[in-house]
Amino acid sequence: MGIASLHPSYVLHQKLLTLWNAIVSDNLPACTRYAQSLQGLPKTFSRAPMPEASPAQQAAIKTALEGLGALSGKRIEAAE
């Protein structure tokens, strides 16, 4: 293990890469919105018609955000 692997920026890069790999797909905007909703932002919908994040995508995104310590524990639903 080299010094670079211990550098805080490298550690952050590895964690963010896990999130990126969880959300990158044909429905990237929907996955991004799901990740934001897990962090407490209001749930909104993507402009272009596309499928919501699948259950498998949601699980991968949630795991990645937990690994980043990026979940607030509070979810805010969109205003009606």
N, CA, C and O atoms as a printed pandas DataFrame, in Angstrom:
     atom_number atom_name residue_name chain_id  residue_number  x_coord  y_coord  z_coord
0              1         N          MET        A               1    0.861   -1.171    0.000
1              2        CA          MET        A               1    0.000    0.000    0.000
2              3         C          MET        A               1    0.904    1.230    0.000
3              4         O          MET        A               1    1.751    1.390    0.879
4              5         N          GLY        A               2    0.716    2.088   -0.988
5              6        CA          GLY        A               2    1.534    3.283   -1.108
6              7         C          GLY        A               2    0.976    4.448   -0.313
7              8         O          GLY        A               2   -0.140    4.406    0.204
8              9         N          ILE        A               3    1.785    5.480   -0.236
9             10        CA          ILE        A               3    1.386    6.696    0.492
10            11         C          ILE        A               3    0.138    7.311   -0.141
11            12         O          ILE        A               3   -0.726    7.825    0.569
12            13         N          ALA        A               4    0.037    7.262   -1.471
13            14        CA          ALA        A               4   -1.121    7.872   -2.142
14            15         C          ALA        A               4   -2.426    7.263   -1.663
15            16         O          ALA        A               4   -3.432    7.965   -1.553
16            17         N          SER        A               5   -2.425    5.961   -1.376
17            18        CA          SER        A               5   -3.667    5.306   -0.961
18            19         C          SER        A               5   -4.123    5.756    0.426
19            20         O          SER        A               5   -5.265    5.504    0.810
20            21         N          LEU        A               6   -3.253    6.413    1.175
21            22        CA          LEU        A               6   -3.620    6.908    2.497
22            23         C          LEU        A               6   -4.007    8.381    2.486
23            24         O          LEU        A               6   -4.523    8.893    3.479
24            25         N          HIS        A               7   -3.764    9.056    1.386
25            26        CA          HIS        A               7   -4.055   10.485    1.295
26            27         C          HIS        A               7   -5.571   10.705    1.357
27            28         O          HIS        A               7   -6.321    9.978    0.704
28            29         N          PRO        A               8   -6.033   11.694    2.128
29            30        CA          PRO        A               8   -7.485   11.930    2.253
30            31         C          PRO        A               8   -8.196   12.119    0.911
31            32         O          PRO        A               8   -9.338   11.686    0.756
32            33         N          SER        A               9   -7.546   12.752   -0.048
33            34        CA          SER        A               9   -8.199   12.950   -1.345
34            35         C          SER        A               9   -8.379   11.630   -2.078
35            36         O          SER        A               9   -9.364   11.450   -2.794
36            37         N          TYR        A              10   -7.444   10.708   -1.909
37            38        CA          TYR        A              10   -7.568    9.395   -2.538
38            39         C          TYR        A              10   -8.706    8.604   -1.902
39            40         O          TYR        A              10   -9.488    7.953   -2.595
40            41         N          VAL        A              11   -8.788    8.667   -0.585
41            42        CA          VAL        A              11   -9.865    7.971    0.136
42            43         C          VAL        A              11  -11.218    8.520   -0.304
43            44         O          VAL        A              11  -12.143    7.749   -0.562
44            45         N          LEU        A              12  -11.346    9.849   -0.394
45            46        CA          LEU        A              12  -12.587   10.467   -0.851
46            47         C          LEU        A              12  -12.893   10.043   -2.284
47            48         O          LEU        A              12  -14.038    9.734   -2.612
48            49         N          HIS        A              13  -11.873   10.029   -3.134
49            50        CA          HIS        A              13  -12.055    9.608   -4.532
50            51         C          HIS        A              13  -12.618    8.194   -4.589
51            52         O          HIS        A              13  -13.550    7.930   -5.349
52            53         N          GLN        A              14  -12.064    7.283   -3.796
53            54        CA          GLN        A              14  -12.539    5.900   -3.805
54            55         C          GLN        A              14  -14.001    5.815   -3.367
55            56         O          GLN        A              14  -14.776    5.056   -3.948
56            57         N          LYS        A              15  -14.381    6.582   -2.357
57            58        CA          LYS        A              15  -15.760    6.564   -1.884
58            59         C          LYS        A              15  -16.710    7.154   -2.918
59            60         O          LYS        A              15  -17.789    6.612   -3.161
60            61         N          LEU        A              16  -16.304    8.265   -3.524
61            62        CA          LEU        A              16  -17.152    8.879   -4.551
62            63         C          LEU        A              16  -17.250    7.996   -5.785
63            64         O          LEU        A              16  -18.287    7.975   -6.448
64            65         N          LEU        A              17  -16.189    7.270   -6.100
65            66        CA          LEU        A              17  -16.222    6.360   -7.235
66            67         C          LEU        A              17  -17.254    5.259   -7.003
67            68         O          LEU        A              17  -17.930    4.834   -7.940
68            69         N          THR        A              18  -17.377    4.805   -5.780
69            70        CA          THR        A              18  -18.398    3.807   -5.447
70            71         C          THR        A              18  -19.789    4.364   -5.728
71            72         O          THR        A              18  -20.634    3.669   -6.293
72            73         N          LEU        A              19  -20.033    5.624   -5.334
73            74        CA          LEU        A              19  -21.326    6.250   -5.611
74            75         C          LEU        A              19  -21.531    6.410   -7.114
75            76         O          LEU        A              19  -22.598    6.081   -7.632
76            77         N          TRP        A              20  -20.522    6.909   -7.813
77            78        CA          TRP        A              20  -20.648    7.106   -9.261
78            79         C          TRP        A              20  -20.984    5.788   -9.951
79            80         O          TRP        A              20  -21.857    5.754  -10.819
80            81         N          ASN        A              21  -20.310    4.711   -9.581
81            82        CA          ASN        A              21  -20.576    3.410  -10.195
82            83         C          ASN        A              21  -21.987    2.919   -9.877
83            84         O          ASN        A              21  -22.564    2.153  -10.650
84            85         N          ALA        A              22  -22.541    3.349   -8.760
85            86        CA          ALA        A              22  -23.905    2.938   -8.396
86            87         C          ALA        A              22  -24.964    3.709   -9.178
87            88         O          ALA        A              22  -26.053    3.185   -9.411
88            89         N          ILE        A              23  -24.666    4.943   -9.589
89            90        CA          ILE        A              23  -25.699    5.745  -10.243
90            91         C          ILE        A              23  -25.573    5.822  -11.759
91            92         O          ILE        A              23  -26.542    6.177  -12.430
92            93         N          VAL        A              24  -24.415    5.503  -12.316
93            94        CA          VAL        A              24  -24.239    5.652  -13.757
94            95         C          VAL        A              24  -25.035    4.560  -14.496
95            96         O          VAL        A              24  -24.820    3.365  -14.290
96            97         N          SER        A              25  -25.936    4.996  -15.338
97            98        CA          SER        A              25  -26.773    4.107  -16.141
98            99         C          SER        A              25  -27.581    4.954  -17.113
99           100         O          SER        A              25  -27.414    6.173  -17.173
100          101         N          ASP        A              26  -28.455    4.308  -17.872
101          102        CA          ASP        A              26  -29.281    5.046  -18.829
102          103         C          ASP        A              26  -30.249    5.999  -18.140
103          104         O          ASP        A              26  -30.708    6.963  -18.753
104          105         N          ASN        A              27  -30.561    5.744  -16.886
105          106        CA          ASN        A              27  -31.480    6.620  -16.152
106          107         C          ASN        A              27  -30.723    7.392  -15.064
107          108         O          ASN        A              27  -31.197    7.509  -13.934
108          109         N          LEU        A              28  -29.546    7.915  -15.414
109          110        CA          LEU        A              28  -28.696    8.647  -14.478
110          111         C          LEU        A              28  -29.437    9.762  -13.739
111          112         O          LEU        A              28  -29.291    9.866  -12.522
112          113         N          PRO        A              29  -30.229   10.604  -14.421
113          114        CA          PRO        A              29  -30.930   11.652  -13.679
114          115         C          PRO        A              29  -31.877   11.094  -12.609
115          116         O          PRO        A              29  -31.976   11.653  -11.517
116          117         N          ALA        A              30  -32.564   10.005  -12.921
117          118        CA          ALA        A              30  -33.474    9.409  -11.935
118          119         C          ALA        A              30  -32.687    8.863  -10.750
119          120         O          ALA        A              30  -33.125    8.992   -9.606
120          121         N          CYS        A              31  -31.538    8.257  -11.005
121          122        CA          CYS        A              31  -30.698    7.733   -9.924
122          123         C          CYS        A              31  -30.133    8.872   -9.082
123          124         O          CYS        A              31  -30.040    8.759   -7.860
124          125         N          THR        A              32  -29.760    9.961   -9.731
125          126        CA          THR        A              32  -29.245   11.124   -9.013
126          127         C          THR        A              32  -30.323   11.701   -8.112
127          128         O          THR        A              32  -30.052   12.046   -6.962
128          129         N          ARG        A              33  -31.531   11.808   -8.618
129          130        CA          ARG        A              33  -32.641   12.324   -7.816
130          131         C          ARG        A              33  -32.920   11.413   -6.621
131          132         O          ARG        A              33  -33.217   11.892   -5.526
132          133         N          TYR        A              34  -32.823   10.103   -6.833
133          134        CA          TYR        A              34  -33.035    9.167   -5.725
134          135         C          TYR        A              34  -31.960    9.371   -4.659
135          136         O          TYR        A              34  -32.268    9.404   -3.468
136          137         N          ALA        A              35  -30.712    9.506   -5.077
137          138        CA          ALA        A              35  -29.614    9.733   -4.126
138          139         C          ALA        A              35  -29.844   11.021   -3.345
139          140         O          ALA        A              35  -29.607   11.069   -2.138
140          141         N          GLN        A              36  -30.300   12.054   -4.022
141          142        CA          GLN        A              36  -30.578   13.319   -3.345
142          143         C          GLN        A              36  -31.720   13.173   -2.352
143          144         O          GLN        A              36  -31.686   13.769   -1.275
144          145         N          SER        A              37  -32.738   12.381   -2.705
145          146        CA          SER        A              37  -33.873   12.206   -1.790
146          147         C          SER        A              37  -33.428   11.479   -0.520
147          148         O          SER        A              37  -33.945   11.755    0.562
148          149         N          LEU        A              38  -32.481   10.558   -0.644
149          150        CA          LEU        A              38  -31.959    9.865    0.533
150          151         C          LEU        A              38  -31.220   10.822    1.460
151          152         O          LEU        A              38  -31.117   10.576    2.661
152          153         N          GLN        A              39  -30.710   11.904    0.904
153          154        CA          GLN        A              39  -29.958   12.878    1.684
154          155         C          GLN        A              39  -30.833   14.016    2.201
155          156         O          GLN        A              39  -30.334   14.986    2.770
156          157         N          GLY        A              40  -32.155   13.885    1.996
157          158        CA          GLY        A              40  -33.071   14.851    2.580
158          159         C          GLY        A              40  -33.576   15.929    1.641
159          160         O          GLY        A              40  -34.343   16.795    2.060
160          161         N          LEU        A              41  -33.166   15.897    0.386
161          162        CA          LEU        A              41  -33.680   16.891   -0.558
162          163         C          LEU        A              41  -35.062   16.465   -1.047
163          164         O          LEU        A              41  -35.359   15.271   -1.092
164          165         N          PRO        A              42  -35.900   17.417   -1.409
165          166        CA          PRO        A              42  -37.240   17.056   -1.892
166          167         C          PRO        A              42  -37.165   16.177   -3.141
167          168         O          PRO        A              42  -36.317   16.378   -4.010
168          169         N          LYS        A              43  -38.052   15.217   -3.210
169          170        CA          LYS        A              43  -38.090   14.344   -4.387
170          171         C          LYS        A              43  -38.753   15.094   -5.536
171          172         O          LYS        A              43  -39.873   15.590   -5.415
172          173         N          THR        A              44  -38.048   15.163   -6.630
173          174        CA          THR        A              44  -38.581   15.770   -7.842
174          175         C          THR        A              44  -38.447   14.755   -8.959
175          176         O          THR        A              44  -37.894   13.675   -8.753
176          177         N          PHE        A              45  -38.936   15.082  -10.113
177          178        CA          PHE        A              45  -38.889   14.155  -11.228
178          179         C          PHE        A              45  -38.009   14.713  -12.332
179          180         O          PHE        A              45  -37.940   15.925  -12.534
180          181         N          SER        A              46  -37.347   13.828  -13.035
181          182        CA          SER        A              46  -36.516   14.216  -14.170
182          183         C          SER        A              46  -37.401   14.746  -15.278
183          184         O          SER        A              46  -38.563   14.357  -15.397
184          185         N          ARG        A              47  -36.851   15.633  -16.087
185          186        CA          ARG        A              47  -37.648   16.216  -17.175
186          187         C          ARG        A              47  -38.035   15.190  -18.233
187          188         O          ARG        A              47  -39.203   15.074  -18.603
188          189         N          ALA        A              48  -37.045   14.453  -18.711
189          190        CA          ALA        A              48  -37.335   13.478  -19.769
190          191         C          ALA        A              48  -37.973   12.240  -19.165
191          192         O          ALA        A              48  -37.579   11.807  -18.082
192          193         N          PRO        A              49  -38.955   11.665  -19.852
193          194        CA          PRO        A              49  -39.551   10.432  -19.338
194          195         C          PRO        A              49  -38.482    9.341  -19.246
195          196         O          PRO        A              49  -37.784    9.059  -20.219
196          197         N          MET        A              50  -38.368    8.747  -18.091
197          198        CA          MET        A              50  -37.426    7.643  -17.900
198          199         C          MET        A              50  -37.876    6.854  -16.696
199          200         O          MET        A              50  -38.607    7.368  -15.849
200          201         N          PRO        A              51  -37.444    5.605  -16.612
201          202        CA          PRO        A              51  -37.843    4.794  -15.461
202          203         C          PRO        A              51  -37.175    5.300  -14.184
203          204         O          PRO        A              51  -36.062    5.825  -14.212
204          205         N          GLU        A              52  -37.871    5.131  -13.076
205          206        CA          GLU        A              52  -37.301    5.438  -11.766
206          207         C          GLU        A              52  -36.102    4.524  -11.534
207          208         O          GLU        A              52  -35.919    3.542  -12.254
208          209         N          ALA        A              53  -35.303    4.836  -10.551
209          210        CA          ALA        A              53  -34.200    3.953  -10.173
210          211         C          ALA        A              53  -34.788    2.613   -9.733
211          212         O          ALA        A              53  -35.716    2.567   -8.925
212          213         N          SER        A              54  -34.241    1.536  -10.268
213          214        CA          SER        A              54  -34.743    0.200   -9.936
214          215         C          SER        A              54  -34.398   -0.148   -8.488
215          216         O          SER        A              54  -33.540    0.497   -7.884
216          217         N          PRO        A              55  -35.056   -1.158   -7.931
217          218        CA          PRO        A              55  -34.711   -1.566   -6.565
218          219         C          PRO        A              55  -33.224   -1.910   -6.411
219          220         O          PRO        A              55  -32.618   -1.587   -5.389
220          221         N          ALA        A              56  -32.641   -2.556   -7.407
221          222        CA          ALA        A              56  -31.213   -2.894   -7.343
222          223         C          ALA        A              56  -30.364   -1.625   -7.355
223          224         O          ALA        A              56  -29.393   -1.518   -6.607
224          225         N          GLN        A              57  -30.733   -0.659   -8.210
225          226        CA          GLN        A              57  -30.005    0.610   -8.257
226          227         C          GLN        A              57  -30.155    1.352   -6.930
227          228         O          GLN        A              57  -29.189    1.910   -6.411
228          229         N          GLN        A              58  -31.373    1.353   -6.388
229          230        CA          GLN        A              58  -31.607    2.033   -5.112
230          231         C          GLN        A              58  -30.743    1.433   -4.004
231          232         O          GLN        A              58  -30.182    2.169   -3.192
232          233         N          ALA        A              59  -30.631    0.118   -3.963
233          234        CA          ALA        A              59  -29.819   -0.535   -2.930
234          235         C          ALA        A              59  -28.345   -0.162   -3.077
235          236         O          ALA        A              59  -27.670    0.109   -2.084
236          237         N          ALA        A              60  -27.844   -0.149   -4.315
237          238        CA          ALA        A              60  -26.441    0.201   -4.556
238          239         C          ALA        A              60  -26.169    1.657   -4.190
239          240         O          ALA        A              60  -25.127    1.972   -3.616
240          241         N          ILE        A              61  -27.102    2.539   -4.522
241          242        CA          ILE        A              61  -26.953    3.965   -4.219
242          243         C          ILE        A              61  -26.965    4.172   -2.708
243          244         O          ILE        A              61  -26.133    4.904   -2.171
244          245         N          LYS        A              62  -27.903    3.532   -2.027
245          246        CA          LYS        A              62  -27.996    3.684   -0.574
246          247         C          LYS        A              62  -26.725    3.174    0.103
247          248         O          LYS        A              62  -26.220    3.814    1.026
248          249         N          THR        A              63  -26.209    2.046   -0.339
249          250        CA          THR        A              63  -24.971    1.500    0.220
250          251         C          THR        A              63  -23.807    2.457    0.007
251          252         O          THR        A              63  -23.002    2.678    0.912
252          253         N          ALA        A              64  -23.719    3.027   -1.199
253          254        CA          ALA        A              64  -22.627    3.963   -1.502
254          255         C          ALA        A              64  -22.727    5.217   -0.642
255          256         O          ALA        A              64  -21.713    5.696   -0.133
256          257         N          LEU        A              65  -23.929    5.754   -0.472
257          258        CA          LEU        A              65  -24.105    6.950    0.348
258          259         C          LEU        A              65  -23.819    6.656    1.819
259          260         O          LEU        A              65  -23.268    7.500    2.525
260          261         N          GLU        A              66  -24.189    5.470    2.281
261          262        CA          GLU        A              66  -23.867    5.095    3.656
262          263         C          GLU        A              66  -22.355    5.036    3.845
263          264         O          GLU        A              66  -21.838    5.453    4.881
264          265         N          GLY        A              67  -21.647    4.516    2.840
265          266        CA          GLY        A              67  -20.190    4.447    2.896
266          267         C          GLY        A              67  -19.545    5.821    2.934
267          268         O          GLY        A              67  -18.454    5.985    3.478
268          269         N          LEU        A              68  -20.222    6.812    2.354
269          270        CA          LEU        A              68  -19.731    8.191    2.381
270          271         C          LEU        A              68  -20.144    8.918    3.651
271          272         O          LEU        A              68  -19.648   10.010    3.931
272          273         N          GLY        A              69  -21.045    8.324    4.419
273          274        CA          GLY        A              69  -21.581    9.012    5.588
274          275         C          GLY        A              69  -22.449   10.179    5.171
275          276         O          GLY        A              69  -22.527   11.187    5.873
276          277         N          ALA        A              70  -23.108   10.044    4.016
277          278        CA          ALA        A              70  -23.847   11.154    3.426
278          279         C          ALA        A              70  -25.355   11.081    3.632
279          280         O          ALA        A              70  -26.101   11.828    2.999
280          281         N          LEU        A              71  -25.805   10.206    4.495
281          282        CA          LEU        A              71  -27.240   10.124    4.734
282          283         C          LEU        A              71  -27.589   10.865    6.015
283          284         O          LEU        A              71  -26.984   10.647    7.065
284          285         N          SER        A              72  -28.578   11.744    5.908
285          286        CA          SER        A              72  -28.974   12.556    7.055
286          287         C          SER        A              72  -29.923   11.816    7.987
287          288         O          SER        A              72  -30.089   12.204    9.143
288          289         N          GLY        A              73  -30.538   10.764    7.495
289          290        CA          GLY        A              73  -31.523   10.056    8.295
290          291         C          GLY        A              73  -32.898   10.682    8.193
291          292         O          GLY        A              73  -33.879   10.114    8.673
292          293         N          LYS        A              74  -32.981   11.857    7.567
293          294        CA          LYS        A              74  -34.256   12.550    7.394
294          295         C          LYS        A              74  -34.567   12.622    5.913
295          296         O          LYS        A              74  -33.712   12.995    5.110
296          297         N          ARG        A              75  -35.771   12.271    5.557
297          298        CA          ARG        A              75  -36.200   12.382    4.168
298          299         C          ARG        A              75  -37.275   13.443    4.083
299          300         O          ARG        A              75  -38.185   13.488    4.911
300          301         N          ILE        A              76  -37.171   14.274    3.107
301          302        CA          ILE        A              76  -38.151   15.342    2.887
302          303         C          ILE        A              76  -38.885   15.021    1.594
303          304         O          ILE        A              76  -38.258   14.859    0.547
304          305         N          GLU        A              77  -40.175   14.932    1.656
305          306        CA          GLU        A              77  -40.972   14.671    0.461
306          307         C          GLU        A              77  -41.252   15.984   -0.259
307          308         O          GLU        A              77  -41.272   17.049    0.358
308          309         N          ALA        A              78  -41.464   15.899   -1.537
309          310        CA          ALA        A              78  -41.751   17.096   -2.335
310          311         C          ALA        A              78  -43.042   17.748   -1.851
311          312         O          ALA        A              78  -43.984   17.066   -1.449
312          313         N          ALA        A              79  -43.069   19.050   -1.894
313          314        CA          ALA        A              79  -44.288   19.781   -1.517
314          315         C          ALA        A              79  -45.360   19.500   -2.554
315          316         O          ALA        A              79  -45.085   19.424   -3.752
316          317         N          GLU        A              80  -46.564   19.351   -2.083
317          318        CA          GLU        A              80  -47.664   19.046   -3.005
318          319         C          GLU        A              80  -48.364   20.304   -3.442
319          320         O          GLU        A              80  -49.317   20.242   -4.219
